Amino acid sequence: MEGKIKDKYKVCFFAGGETRDNRFNIFTGSYIRLMTKIMEEDFEFIKGIYFRYPIMNVIWALNNAQRPIANLENEEVFMTAFRQIIDAGLSPETQLIITSSSSGSIVAAQTACYLA
């Protein structure tokens, strides 16, 4: 359509706790590679949202899955994700699409609540 402004969007992916910034299981690695190839700069893999030990990711997710966290500014896992999204320099017109897997879904949900 001529004259129509192209929709602006950014897809952010929060992977599960078994993932590291540069190490993935088969599903996660395939998803990240495919989405990066298709969407290029419109796809963002959220990094640094994991504890050193996978069990800590599970414990954090279980403790924070039931309701929005009151003081998210004190949660390093969340603030890392939040800063990565904000630092992307999105405009107010940009649609933010959040995708996630496993315990990354809890970080994604908390981030979405805070952004809302």
Buried (B, 14 or more C-beta within 10 A) or exposed (E): EEEEEEEEBBBBBBBBBBBEEEEBBEEBEEBBEEBBEEBEEBBBBBBEBBBEEBEEBBBBBEEBEEEEBEEBEEBEBBBBBBEBBEEEEBEEEBEBEBBBBBBBBBBBBBBBEBEE
